[in-house]
Amino acid sequence: MRAAGYGGVVCLVLAGCHKQEETGREAKEAPPSAPVVVAAANAGIVKVDQPERFPLTTAVAQQTFSTLNATGSVNPDVSRELPVLSLANGRVTSLYVRLGDTVKKGQPIMEVQSPDVSTAFGNYLKAVNDEHLTKITLDRDKLLYDKGAIPQTQLETAQNGEDDSLALLTASEQQLRILGLDKNKPGDTVTIHAPTSGVIVAQNATAAGAAGVTYAGSTGSLTIADLSHVWIICDVYENDLAQVRLGDEAEIRLSAYPGKVLKGTVNDIGAVLDPTIRTAKVRIQVQNPQGLLRLGMFATATFAGKKPIEGVAVPGDAILHLHDRAFVFEPGDTTGTFKTVEIKTGKTLSGNLVEVVSGLQAGQQVVANALELQNTAAQ
């Protein structure tokens, strides 16, 4: 028993020695490790073995302009809205479009069955017959007058009758044109066509519903808006109105299209303030040829100030964005150390520069590539 135990101990010792030899061999064959980043006692300082890998850049003075942001929404340009009216009162028998549809000028919109149409056609046909009879009478009296069979007063009476008949016929034809009817196609219905191209933004009539103009006034069975130009109507507080002027250019940003900036022009500033929240309505005209802007979309308008202010800017790569905060790395007090500094950024400038609102001064040096330093520190 003792011999067996002694043998087991020897085997364990030999196995341990063999394991130490393998560990030493693996250590010799392993590649050299990456530069080590040591976190100092202060969590805002990092230290690297090769600081020359991280070149520095200098914060530069940059002349910028103050900006004002205001929220609003997309609205139709009311000067480009047209109601679809039926001058014939009656019942809608067919409706070819609905709310939100895009239509072309002259496109059939709906059919209206109306007693006004029947009456207009009746008046026209009667005027045609009356004119035909007065024309025959005038021709006959001219022949008789030439032969001396009738006096001139009778001929003049016949001529007056023909003139009156022609006037009534012209008036009945005009009535048909006003109602949108073709005199060669009598009936009791009228086809209403789109007066302009655009989008149906309001619908006040349905199939089998009433259509026409009443004494109480009518907004039209449908409303078509040309959305190639739209309005951004936003609220600007009373204290900020001095920064907004007619004719100023504004930048428009929408949540639906992140990163896309549209241009607009201020063409109206409301003359009356909201008494509750002390804001005025500011209207911005924006071109919308591709139809990206849809009615009701929320938008943010940015107005640029006229007076320049001195600011600071650094390259975009020198800024580290982390958890909705922005940081830069400044050289530390000792070689190989960098200090983390939180900054507040503004708008993006030309040349890949970003405005720094606070946290830096012109002439201060920061790491040119903050993300690379952060990734090295995270290893």
KEKE-242610 format. One record per residue: x, y, z of N, C-alpha, C, O in turn; residue in three letters. Coordinates in steps of 0.05 Angstrom, whole numbers, plus 32768, in hexadecimal, padded with zeros to 4 digits. Layout:
REM KEKE-242610
XYZXYZXYZXYZala
...
REM end
This chain:
REM KEKE-242610
80117FE88000800080008000801180198000800C802C7FF2met
8027801880118038802F8011804680337FF6804A804A7FEDarg
804E801C7FE9805B801E7FCF8049802B7FBB8052803B7FAAala
803080227FBB801D802E7FA88019804B7FAC8018805B7F99ala
801780547FC5801380707FCB802B80807FC2802980967FB7gly
804380757FC8805B80837FC0805C80877FA28064809C7F98tyr
805480727F92805480737F75804180897F6B804780977F58gly
802A808C7F78801680A07F70802180BC7F73801D80CE7F62gly
802F80C07F89803B80DB7F8E804F80E27F79805080F87F6Fval
805F80CE7F71807480D27F5C806780DA7F42807080EC7F34val
805180CD7F3B804280D37F22803880EF7F22803980FD7F0Ecys
802D80F87F39802281137F3B803781287F378033813C7F2Aleu
804E81237F43806581357F41806E81377F258073814D7F1Aval
807181207F17807A81207EFC8067812E7EEA806E813D7ED8leu
804C812A7EEE803881377EDE803981557EE2803581647ECFala
803D815E7EFB803F817B7EFF805781877EF18055819D7EE6gly
806D81797EF1808581837EE3808081857EC5808881987EB8cys
807281707EBB806C81707E9E805A81877E97805E81947E82his
8047818E7EA8803481A47EA3804381BF7EA3803D81D17E94lys
805781C17EB6806681DA7EB7807781DE7E9E807A81F57E95gln
808181C87E93809181CA7E7B808081D37E63808881E47E53glu
806781C87E62805581D07E4C804D81EE7E4F804B81FC7E3Bglu
804881F67E67804082127E6B805782257E638052823A7E57thr
806F821E7E6A8086822F7E62808982307E44809082457E39gly
808582187E37808882177E1A807382297E0C807982387DF9arg
805982297E16804482397E0A804A82577E0E804582677DFDglu
8055825E7E25805C827A7E2B807182847E17806F829B7E0Fala
808582727E10809A827B7DFE808F827E7DE2809782907DD3lys
807B826D7DD98070826E7DBE805B82837DBB8055828A7DA4glu
804F828E7DD0803982A27DCE804482BC7DC3805A82C47DC9ala
803382CC7DB1803C82E67DA6803D82FA7DBC803182F77DD1pro
804C83107DB7804E83267DCB803383337DCF802483357DBCpro
802D833B7DE7801383477DEE801283647DE4802683717DDFser
7FF8836E7DE07FF3838A7DD67FFB839E7DEC7FFE83967E04ala
7FFF83B77DE4800683CB7DF97FF283CC7E0F7FDA83CA7E0Apro
7FFB83CD7E277FEA83CC7E3E7FE183E87E467FF183FA7E47val
7FC783EB7E4B7FBC84047E547FB684017E727FA883EF7E7Aval
7FC184137E817FBE84127E9E7FAB84287EA77FB184407EA1val
7F9684217EB57F8484367EBF7F8F84417ED97F9784327EEBala
7F91845B7EDA7F9C84687EF27F8784687F087F70845F7F03ala
7F8E84727F1F7F7B84737F357F6384847F2D7F4D847E7F35ala
7F6884997F1F7F5284AA7F157F46849D7EFC7F5584987EE9asn
7F2C84977EFC7F2084887EE67F2084997ECD7F1C848D7EB7ala
7F2684B37ECE7F2684C47EB67F4184C57EA97F4584D57E96gly
7F5484B57EB17F6F84B57EA67F7784997E9D7F7384867EABile
7F8284977E847F8C847D7E7A7FA984817E737FB284977E6Cval
7FB8846B7E757FD5846B7E6F7FDB84567E5B7FD1843F7E5Dlys
7FEB845C7E467FF184497E31801084477E2F801F84597E37val
8018842F7E258035842A7E23804184397E0B805984407E0Casp
8031843E7DF6803C844A7DDE802B84637DD7801B84627DC5gln
802F84797DE5801E84917DE08022849D7DC5801184AC7DBBpro
803984967DB8803E84A27D9D802A84977D88802784A37D73glu
801C84827D8F800784777D7C7FEF84897D7B7FDE84857D69arg
7FEC849C7D8D7FD484AC7D8E7FDC84CA7D8A7FE184D87D9Dphe
7FDD84D37D717FE584EF7D6B7FD085027D767FB884FB7D7Apro
7FD9851B7D7A7FC7852F7D857FBE85437D707FCB85467D5Bleu
7FA885507D747F9E85657D647F96857D7D757F9285797D8Dthr
7F9585947D6A7F9185AD7D797F7585B77D747F6C85B97D5Ethr
7F6785BE7D8A7F4D85CB7D887F5085E77D7C7F6185F77D85ala
7F4185EE7D677F4586077D597F2D861A7D5E7F1786117D64val
7F3386337D5C7F1E86477D5F7F0D86477D457F1786457D2Fala
7EF386487D497EE186467D327ECA865A7D357EBD865B7D4Agln
7EC6866A7D217EB0867D7D227E9686707D1B7E9386657D05gln
7E8286707D2D7E6986637D287E5286777D2E7E57868E7D36thr
7E3A866E7D297E23867F7D2D7E1086707D417E0D86587D40phe
7E0386807D527DF086747D647DD886697D547DD286737D3Fser
7DCC86557D5F7DB586487D517D9D86467D647DA086477D7Cthr
7D8686447D577D6D86427D667D5D862A7D5A7D59862A7D42leu
7D5586177D6B7D4686007D627D2986047D6B7D23860D7D81asn
7D1685FD7D597CFA85FE7D5F7CEC85E67D527CF385DE7D3Cala
7CD985DA7D607CCB85C37D567CB185CB7D497CA585DF7D50thr
7CA985BB7D357C9185C17D277C8785A87D187C9085927D1Egly
7C7785AC7D047C6C85967CF47C68859F7CD77C6885B77CD1ser
7C64858B7CC67C6185907CA97C4385957CA47C3285867CACval
7C3E85AB7C957C2385B37C8E7C2185B97C707C3585C07C64asn
7C0985B77C647C0785BE7C487C0985DC7C447C0285EC7C56pro
7C1285E47C2D7C1286007C257BF686077C1C7BED85FE7C07asp
7BE786177C2C7BCB861C7C267BC7862A7C0B7BB286297C00val
7BDC86397C027BD986467BE87BDA86317BD17BD486387BBBser
7BE286197BD77BE386037BC37BCD85EE7BC87BCF85D87BBEarg
7BB985F57BD87BA285E37BDC7B8A85EC7BCB7B8586047BC9glu
7B7C85D97BBF7B6585E07BAF7B4E85CD7BB77B5385B47BB8leu
7B3685D77BBB7B2085C57BC17B1485BA7BA77B1585C87B92pro
7B0A85A27BA87AFC85967B917ADF859B7B957AD2858F7BA6val
7AD485AE7B857AB885B67B887AA785AB7B717AAF85A97B5Aleu
7A8E85A47B787A7A859E7B657A6585B47B667A5885B87B7Aser
7A6385C47B507A5085D97B4F7A3385CF7B4C7A2085DE7B4Eleu
7A3185B57B467A1785A87B447A11859A7B5E7A2085887B66ala
79FB85A27B6C79F385957B8579E7857A7B7E79D685777B6Basn
79EE85657B8E79E2854B7B8979EF85367B9979FA853B7BAFgly
79EE851D7B8F79F885067B9D7A1084FA7B8F7A1084F87B76arg
7A2584F37B9E7A3D84E67B937A3684CA7B8C7A3084B97B9Dval
7A3884C47B727A3284A87B697A4C84977B677A4B847F7B6Athr
7A6284A47B627A7C84967B617A9284A87B6B7A9384BF7B64ser
7AA4849C7B7C7ABB84AB7B877AD4849B7B7F7AD784847B87leu
7AE584A77B6E7AFB84997B637B15849C7B737B29848E7B6Dtyr
7B1684AD7B877B2E84B17B977B2684B17BB47B0F84B27BBBval
7B3B84B07BC57B3684B27BE27B4D84C17BEF7B6084C97BE2arg
7B4A84C67C097B5D84D67C187B7984CA7C167B7D84B27C1Aleu
7B8C84DB7C0F7BA884D37C0D7BB184CC7BF17BC984C87BECgly
7B9E84C97BDE7BA584C27BC37BB384D97BB47BAE84F17BBAasp
7BC584D27BA27BD284E67B917BC384E87B767BBD84D37B6Athr
7BBC84FF7B6E7BAC85037B567BBA85167B427BCC85257B4Aval
7BB285147B297BBD85267B147BA785397B0B7B8F85337B0Dlys
7BAF85507B027B9C85647AF97B8B85597AE27B96854D7ACFlys
7B71855C7AE47B5F85537AD07B5585367AD47B44852C7AC5gly
7B6085297AE87B58850D7AEE7B3B850D7AF97B34851D7B0Agln
7B2A84FA7AF07B0F84F87AFB7B1084F27B197B1E84E07B22pro
7B0085017B287B0084FE7B457AE684F07B4E7AE884DD7B5File
7ACF84F87B447AB684ED7B4D7AA084F37B397AA385057B28met
7A8A84E57B3B7A7284E97B2C7A5C84F37B3E7A5784E87B54glu
7A4E85087B367A3885147B467A1E85147B357A1D851E7B1Fval
7A0A85077B4079EF85087B3479E0851F7B3F79DC85227B57gln
79D685317B2D79CB854B7B3779B385547B2779B485527B0Eser
799E855E7B347988856A7B25799185847B177984858C7B03pro
79A685907B2179B085A87B1379BA85A17AF779B785B17AE5asp
79C585897AF479CF85807ADA79B7857C7AC779B885857AB0val
79A3856F7AD1798B856A7AC0797E85857AB8797685887AA1ser
797C85977ACB797085B17AC5798185C17AB0797685CD7A9Ethr
799B85C07AB379AD85CE7AA079AA85C27A8479A985D17A71ala
79A985A87A8279A6859C7A68798B85A37A5C798885A77A44phe
797685A37A6D795B85AA7A63795A85C67A59794E85CC7A44gly
796785D97A67796785F57A5E797785F77A44797086077A32asn
798C85E87A42799C85E97A29798D85DF7A11798C85EC79FCtyr
798085C87A14797185BD79FE795985CF79F6795485D179DEleu
794C85DB7A09793785ED7A037941860679F47935861079E1lys
7959861079FD7965862779EF796D862079D3796B863179C1ala
7976860879CE797D85FF79B3796485FF79A179658609798Aval
794E85F479AB793585F4799B792A86107996792286167980asn
792B862079AB7920863C79A77931864B79937926865A7983asp
794B86487994795C865679817957864C79657958865B7952glu
795286327962794D8627794879338632793C793386397924his
791E8635794C7905864179437908865E793C78FE86677927leu
7915866D794D7918868A79477929868E792E792686A2791Fthr
793D867C7929794D867E7911793D867978F87940868778E4lys
792B866678F97919866078E27907867878DD7903868178C6ile
78FC868378F378EA869A78F078F986B278E478EE86C078D3thr
791286B778ED792186CE78E3792786CA78C5792586DD78B6leu
792F86B278BE793586AD78A1791C86B17890791E86BC787Aasp
790586A8789A78ED86AB788A78E586C9788878DE86D27872arg
78E786D8789E78E086F4789D78F38704788B78EB8718787Fasp
790D86FC788B791F870A787979178706785C79188719784Clys
790E86EE7855790586E8783978EC86F8783278EA8703781Cleu
78D986F9784678C18708784078C68726783F78BA8734782Fleu
78D88730784F78DE874D784F78EB8754783578E6876A782Atyr
78FC8743782A79098749781178F5874B77FA78F9875977E6asp
78DF873C77FD78CA873C77E878B4875177EE78A1875477DFlys
78B88760780578A58775780C788B876B7818787787797818gly
788C8752782278738747782C786E874F78497857874D7853ala
7883875778587880875E7874788F8778787978A1877F786Bile
78868787788E789387A0789478AE879B78A378B4878578ACpro
78BE87B078A478D887AD78B178D687A878CF78E7879A78DAgln
78C187B278DC78BD87AD78F978BA878F78FF78C487867913thr
78AD878178ED78AA876478F278C5875678EF78CB874378FEgln
78D5875F78DC78F0875378D97901875978F27910874778FBleu
78FF877178FC790F8778791479068768792C79168760793Dglu
78EC8762792E78E28751794478ED8735794278F587297956thr
78EE872A792A78FA871079267917870F792D792286FC7938ala
79268725792579428727792C79478728794A7959871C7954gln
7936873779587938873879757933871D7982794187167995asn
7920870F7977791A86F47982793286E1797E793886D17990gly
793F86E37967795686D27962796D86DA7975797C86C9797Fglu
797186F47979798786FD798B798286F379A8799586EA79B5asp
796986F579B1796386EB79CC796786CD79CE797186C479E2asp
796086BE79BA796486A179BA7981869A79BB7989868779C9ser
799186A879AB79AE86A379AC79BA86A979C779CC869B79D0leu
79B186BE79D479BB86C579EF79B486B07A0379C586A87A13ala
799B86A67A02799386907A1479A386777A0E79AA86687A21leu
79A8867179F579B8865979EE79D4865B79F979DF86487A03leu
79E0867379F579FC867779FF79FD86747A1E7A1086697A28thr
79E9867F7A2C79E8867D7A4979E586617A5279F286587A65ala
79D486517A4479D186357A4C79EA86247A4779F086127A56ser
79F9862B7A317A12861D7A2C7A2786247A417A3686137A4Aglu
7A27863E7A4A7A3986467A5F7A3386387A797A4586307A88gln
7A1986347A7F7A1186267A977A1C86097A977A2485FF7AACgln
7A1A85FC7A807A2585E17A7E7A4385E07A837A4D85CE7A90leu
7A5185F47A787A6E85F57A7C7A7585F97A997A8885EE7AA3arg
7A66860A7AA77A6B86107AC37A6885F67AD37A7785F17AE6ile
7A5485E67ACD7A4F85CE7ADB7A6285B77AD37A6285A27ADFleu
7A7285BC7ABF7A8585A87AB57A7885937AA37A81857C7AA3gly
7A64859B7A947A5585887A837A5C858C7A667A6385A27A5Dleu
7A5985777A577A5C85777A3A7A4085797A2D7A3085677A32asp
7A3B858E7A1D7A2185927A127A19857C79FF7A01857879F9lys
7A2D856D79F57A26855779E27A21853D79F17A1B852979E4asn
7A23853D7A0C7A1E85247A1B7A0B852A7A327A13852C7A49lys
79F1852D7A2B79DD85337A3F79DA851C7A5379DD85057A4Cpro
79D385227A6C79CF850E7A8179C8851C7A9B79C185337A9Bgly
79C9850C7AB079C385177ACB79DA85167ADE79D7851C7AF6asp
79F2850F7AD47A0A850E7AE57A20851F7AD97A2185257AC1thr
7A3385277AEB7A4A85377AE27A63852A7AEE7A6385217B05val
7A79852A7ADF7A9285207AE87AA385377AF27AA8854A7AE4thr
7AAC85357B0B7ABD85497B177ADA85417B137AE2852B7B1Aile
7AEB85537B097B07854E7B047B19855D7B187B1185717B23his
7B3185537B1B7B4485607B2E7B4D857A7B227B56857B7B0Bala
7B4B85907B317B5385AA7B277B7185AE7B267B7B85C17B19pro
7B80859E7B347B9D85A07B357BA985857B3D7B9B85737B46thr
7BC385827B3A7BD185697B427BD9856C7B607BDF85827B69ser
7BD885567B6E7BE085577B8A7BD6853F7B997BD185297B8Egly
7BD285427BB37BCA852C7BC57BB085347BD27BAC854B7BDAval
7B9E85217BD57B8485257BE37B8A85277C017B9185147C0Dile
7B87853F7C0C7B8D85447C287B7485477C397B7685477C52val
7B5D85497C2D7B43854B7C3C7B2D853F7C2B7B2C85437C12ala
7B1C85307C387B0585237C2A7AEC85287C397AE985207C50gln
7AD985377C2D7AC0853E7C3A7AA885317C2D7A9185367C34asn
7AAD851F7C1A7A9785117C0D7A9D84F47C0A7AB584EC7C07ala
7A8984E37C097A8B84C67C057A7884BE7BEF7A6684CD7BE8thr
7A7B84A67BE57A68849B7BD27A4C849B7BDE7A4884937BF5ala
7A3984A47BCE7A1C84A67BD67A1884BE7BE97A0284C27BF2ala
7A2D84CE7BEE7A2A84E67BFE7A2284FE7BED7A2284FC7BD5gly
7A1D85147BFA7A15852D7BEC7A2E853C7BE37A43853B7BF0ala
7A2B854A7BCD7A41855B7BC37A3585747BB77A1E85747BAFala
7A4585897BB77A3B85A27BAB7A4085BA7BBE7A4A85B67BD4gly
7A3885D17BB47A3C85EA7BC37A2185F27BCF7A0D85F27BC2val
7A2285F97BE97A0A86017BF77A0D861E7C007A2386297C00thr
79F686297C0979F786457C127A0786477C2C7A11865D7C33tyr
7A0986317C3B7A1986317C547A3686317C4F7A4786357C61ala
7A3E862E7C367A5A862D7C2F7A6486107C2F7A5985FF7C3Egly
7A78860A7C1F7A8285EF7C1D7AA085F07C197AAB86017C0Bser
7AAE85DE7C277ACC85DD7C247AD385CB7C0D7AEB85C67C08thr
7AC085C07BFE7AC685AF7BE87AC385927BF07AC8858A7C07gly
7ABC85817BDD7ABA85657BE27AD585587BE97AD685477BFAser
7AEA85627BDC7B0585597BE17B1885717BE07B1185867BD5leu
7B30856E7BEC7B4485837BEA7B5E85777BE07B6785637BEBthr
7B6985847BCC7B82857A7BC07B98858E7BC77B9585A67BC3ile
7BAE85847BD07BC585967BD87BDD858E7BC77BE485777BC4ala
7BEA85A27BBC7C03859E7BAE7C19859E7BC37C1F85B37BCFasp
7C2585877BC87C3985847BDD7C5685867BD37C68857E7BE1leu
7C5985927BBB7C7585977BB27C8285AD7BC37C9B85AF7BC4ser
7C7285BD7BD07C7B85D07BE47C6A85CD7BFD7C5185CB7BFBhis
7C7685CD7C147C6785CA7C2D7C7085DF7C417C8485ED7C3Dval
7C6185E17C577C6885F47C6C7C7185E47C857C6585D07C8Ctrp
7C8785ED7C927C8E85E47CAC7C8585FA7CC07C9086107CBFile
7C7185F57CD07C6786087CE37C7186017CFF7C6A85EB7D09ile
7C8186127D0B7C8D860C7D257C8786227D397C8086387D31cys
7C8A861C7D527C86862F7D687CA0863A7D717CB3862B7D78asp
7CA286547D727CBA86627D7C7CB286737D947CA086837D92val
7CC186707DAA7CBB867F7DC27CBF869D7DBE7CD086A57DAEtyr
7CB186AC7DCE7CB286C97DCC7CCE86D47DCF7CD686E67DC1glu
7CDD86C87DE17CF986D27DE77D0C86CC7DD07D2186D87DCEasn
7D0586B97DBE7D1686B27DA87D0E86BE7D8D7D1C86B97D79asp
7CF986CD7D8C7CEF86D77D727D0286EA7D657D0286EC7D4Cleu
7D1386F77D747D27870A7D697D3B86FB7D577D4887087D46ala
7D3E86E17D5A7D5186D27D4B7D4686C87D307D5486BC7D20gln
7D2C86CC7D2C7D1F86C37D147D1686DB7D037D0986ED7D0Eval
7D1D86DB7CE97D1586F17CD87D0A86E67CBE7D1186D17CB4arg
7CF786F67CB27CEC86EE7C987D0286EC7C837D1486FD7C82leu
7D0186D67C737D1586D27C5F7D2D86C27C687D3D86BA7C57gly
7D3086BD7C827D4686AD7C8C7D4486917C827D2E86867C7Easp
7D5B86847C7F7D5C86687C787D5C86577C917D68865E7CA5glu
7D4E86417C917D4C862F7CA87D5386127C9F7D4C860A7C88ala
7D6086037CB07D6685E77CAB7D5085D67CB87D4885DA7CCFglu
7D4585C37CA87D2F85B27CB17D3A85967CB47D45858B7CA2ile
7D35858A7CCC7D3C856E7CD17D23855F7CDB7D13856A7CEAarg
7D2085477CD17D0985377CD87D11851C7CE47D2685117CDCleu
7D0285137CF77D0884F97D047D0784E27CF07D1584CE7CF3ser
7CF684E57CDC7CF384D07CC87D0C84CC7CB77D1084B67CACala
7D1C84E17CB47D3484DF7CA37D4D84E97CB27D5585007CAEtyr
7D5884D97CC47D6F84E17CD47D8684E97CC27D8D84DA7CAFpro
7D9384FF7CC87DAB85077CB97DA485177CA17DB685237C95gly
7D8B85197C987D8485287C807D7C85447C897D6B85487C9Blys
7D8785587C7B7D8285747C817D7585817C697D8185817C53val
7D5D858D7C6D7D50859C7C577D5285BA7C5D7D5785C27C74leu
7D4F85CA7C487D5085E77C4B7D3485F37C477D2485E97C36lys
7D2F86087C567D1586167C537D1986347C587D2F863C7C60gly
7D0586437C527D0686607C557CEE86697C667CD886617C62thr
7CF5867B7C797CE086867C8B7CCF869A7C7A7CDA86AE7C71val
7CB586947C777CA586A77C677C8E86B37C777C7D86C27C6Dasn
7C8C86AD7C917C7886BA7CA27C7F86B57CBF7C8786A07CC7asp
7C7B86CA7CCF7C7E86C97CEC7C6386D37CF87C5B86EA7CF3ile
7C5686C27D077C3C86C87D127C3B86E27D217C4D86E97D30gly
7C2586F27D1C7C22870C7D297C1687097D457C16871D7D54ala
7C0B86F27D4B7BFE86EE7D657C0B86D77D747C1086C27D69val
7C1186DC7D8E7C1E86C87D9F7C0886B77DAC7BF286C07DB2leu
7C0F869D7DB07BFE868C7DC07BFF86977DDD7C1586977DE9asp
7BE9869F7DE97BE986AB7E047BF186977E1A7BF986A07E2Fpro
7BEF867D7E147BF5866A7E297C1386637E2B7C1F86647E40thr
7C1F865D7E147C3B86547E147C4E866A7E097C6686657E07ile
7C4386817E007C5386977DF77C6486907DDF7C7C86957DE0arg
7C5886847DCB7C67867E7DB37C5986897D9B7C41868F7D9Cthr
7C68868D7D857C5D86977D6C7C6186817D577C7586727D58ala
7C4F86807D447C51866C7D2E7C6486787D197C5F868D7D0Elys
7C7886687D137C8B86707CFD7C88865C7CE77C8986447CEBval
7C8486677CCF7C7E86567CB77C9786557CA57CA2866A7C9Darg
7C9F863D7C9D7CB686397C8C7CAD862B7C737CA186157C74ile
7CB486377C5C7CAD862B7C427CC486187C3A7CDB861F7C3Agln
7CBC85FF7C347CD085EA7C2D7CC885DC7C137CB185D57C10val
7CDB85D97C017CD585CA7BE97CD485AC7BEF7CE485A27BFFgln
7CC2859E7BE17CBE85827BE77CB985737BCD7CA585657BCAasn
7CCC85757BBA7CC785697B9F7CC6854B7BA07CB8853F7B8Fpro
7CD4853E7BB27CD485217BB37CBE85167BC67CBB84FD7BC8gln
7CAF85277BD37C9A851E7BE47CA385117BFE7C9585017C0Agly
7CBC85187C077CC6850D7C207CB685177C387CB285087C4Bleu
7CAE85307C377CA0853C7C4D7C8285357C4B7C75853B7C37leu
7C7885297C607C5C85217C617C4E85327C767C5A85387C8Barg
7C3585387C717C2685497C837C25853D7C9F7C1F85257CA2leu
7C2A854D7CB37C2985447CCE7C43853B7CDA7C4585377CF2gly
7C5885387CC97C7285307CD37C7D85457CE77C79855D7CE3met
7C8A853C7CFC7C97854E7D0E7CB285567D037CC085467CF6phe
7CB985707D077CD2857A7CFB7CDF858D7D107CD285987D21ala
7CF985907D0D7D0985A37D1D7D1685B77D0A7D2485B07CF7thr
7D1085D07D0F7D1B85E67CFE7D3285F37D0D7D2F85FA7D25ala
7D4885F87D007D5F86057D0B7D64861F7CFD7D6886207CE5thr
7D6386357D0D7D6886507D037D8486597D0B7D8B86577D22phe
7D9386637CF87DAE866C7CFE7DAE868A7D057DA0869A7CF9ala
7DBE86917D1A7DC086AC7D227DD186BD7D0E7DDF86B17CFEgly
7DCF86D77D0F7DDD86E87CFD7DF886F17D077E0A86F87CF8lys
7DFB86F27D227E1486FB7D2D7E2786E37D337E1F86D07D40lys
7E4086E47D287E5386CE7D2D7E5D86CF7D4A7E6086E47D56pro
7E6386B77D547E6F86B47D6E7E8786A37D6C7E8986917D5Bile
7E9B86A87D7D7EB486987D7D7EB0867E7D8C7EA6867D7DA2glu
7EB686687D7E7EB4864E7D8A7ECD863D7D877EE186477D7Dgly
7ECB86247D8E7EE186117D8C7ED885F97D7D7EC185F07D7Fval
7EEA85ED7D6D7EE385D57D5E7EFA85C27D5D7F1185CA7D5Eala
7EF385A87D5C7F0785937D597EFE85807D447EE6857F7D3Dval
7F10856F7D397F07855B7D257EF485477D327EF585427D4Apro
7EE2853D7D227ECE852B7D2C7EDA85127D387ECF85067D4Bgly
7EF185087D2D7EFE84F07D377F0984F37D537F0F84E07D61asp
7F0D850C7D5B7F1985117D757F0485107D8C7F0B85127DA3ala
7EEB850C7D847ED5850B7D987ECB84EE7D9C7EC684E07D88ile
7EC984E67DB47EBE84CC7DBB7EA284CF7DC57E9D84DD7DDAleu
7E8E84C37DB87E7284C47DC07E6C84AB7DCF7E6E84957DC5his
7E6484AE7DE87E5E84977DF97E47849D7E0C7E4884AF7E1Cleu
7E31848D7E097E1A84907E1A7E0F84AC7E197E0A84B97E2Ehis
7E0B84B77E007DFF84D17DFC7E1084E87E087E0684FD7E0Dasp
7E2A84E27E0C7E3D84F67E167E5484F77E037E5984E37DF5arg
7E63850D7E047E7A85107DF27E9385157E037E9385247E16ala
7EAA85097DFA7EC3850B7E097EDA85107DF57ED885097DDDphe
7EF0851B7DFF7F09851C7DF17F1F85137E057F1B85137E1Dval
7F36850C7DFA7F4D85047E0A7F6385197E087F6C851F7DF2phe
7F6A85257E1E7F8085387E1F7F99852B7E2A7F9785187E3Aglu
7FB185347E237FCA85297E2E7FC9852D7E4D7FC185427E57pro
7FD385187E5B7FD4851A7E787FED85287E827FFC85337E72gly
7FF185287E9C800785367EA8802185267EA5803785327EA6asp
8020850C7EA1803884FC7E9D803784EF7E82802284EC7E75thr
804E84E67E79805184DA7E5E804084C17E5C804184B07E6Ethr
803184BE7E47802284A67E42800684A67E4F7FF784927E4Dgly
7FFF84BC7E5C7FE484BD7E687FD384D17E597FDC84E57E4Ethr
7FB984CB7E597FA584DC7E4C7F8D84E07E5F7F8684CE7E6Ephe
7F8384F87E5E7F6D84FF7E717F5385027E617F52850E7E4Clys
7F3E84F57E6B7F2484F67E5F7F1585107E677F1385167E7Fthr
7F0C851F7E527EFF85397E577EE385387E4A7EE285337E32val
7ECE853D7E597EB3853E7E4D7EAF85597E407EB5856E7E4Cglu
7EA385597E287E9D85727E1A7E8085727E117E72855E7E12ile
7E7785897E097E5C858C7DFD7E5F85957DE17E6B85AA7DDBlys
7E5585857DCE7E58858B7DB27E41859B7DA67E2B859A7DB1thr
7E4685A97D907E3285B77D827E2D85AB7D667E2C85937D64gly
7E2B85BC7D527E2585B27D377E3E85AA7D297E5585B27D31lys
7E3B859A7D147E5185917D037E5885A87CEF7E4685B37CE3thr
7E7285AD7CED7E7C85C37CDC7E8A85B67CC37E8D859E7CC2leu
7E9185C77CB17E9F85BE7C997EBB85B47CA17EC685BC7CB5ser
7EC685A37C8F7EE185987C957EE385847CAA7EF785817CB7gly
7ECC85757CAF7ECB85607CC47ED0856B7CE07EDA855D7CF1asn
7ECA85857CE47ECD85917CFF7EB285907D0D7E9D85927D01leu
7EB4858F7D277E9C858F7D387E9F85A57D4C7EB385A87D59val
7E8A85B57D4F7E8A85CB7D627E8A85C17D7F7E7B85AE7D85glu
7E9B85CC7D907E9C85C57DAC7E9185DD7DBC7E9D85F27DBCval
7E7A85D97DC87E6C85EF7DD67E7A85F47DF17E7C860B7DF9val
7E8285DF7DFF7E8F85E37E197EA285CB7E1E7E9E85B67E13ser
7EB585D07E2F7EC885BB7E377EE485BE7E2B7EF685B17E35gly
7EE785CE7E167F0185D27E097F0585EF7E037EF285FF7E00leu
7F1F85F77E017F2686117DF87F38860F7DE07F4685FB7DDCgln
7F3886247DCF7F4986247DB87F6786217DC07F6F862D7DD3ala
7F7586107DB27F92860B7DB87F9785F27DC87FAD85E97DC9gly
7F8385E77DD57F8785CF7DE57F8A85B77DD27F7E85B67DBCgln
7F9B85A47DDA7FA1858D7DCA7F9185757DD47F8F85717DECgln
7F8785657DC17F78854D7DC87F8185377DB57F8D853C7DA0val
7F7B851E7DBC7F8285077DAB7F7285087D927F5A850D7D92val
7F7F85047D7B7F7285077D617F5E84F17D5C7F4A84F67D4Eala
7F6284D97D667F5084C37D627F4884B87D7D7F5584A67D88asn
7F3284C37D887F2A84BB7DA37F20849E7DA47F2384907DB8ala
7F1384957D8E7F08847A7D8E7F1E84657D907F1B84517D9Dleu
7F34846A7D817F4A84577D817F5684557D9E7F5C843F7DA7glu
7F59846B7DAB7F64846B7DC67F50845D7DD97F59844E7DEBleu
7F3684617DD57F2384547DE67F2384367DE27F2284277DF5gln
7F26842D7DC97F2784107DC47F3F84037DCF7F3E83ED7DD9asn
7F5684127DCE7F6E84077DDA7F6B84057DF87F7583F27E05thr
7F5E84197E047F5A84187E217F4884027E2A7F4983F87E41ala
7F3683FA7E187F2383E57E1F7F2E83C97E1D7F2283B67E26ala
7F4683C67E117F5183AB7E0D7F5D83A07E277F68838A7E28gln
REM end
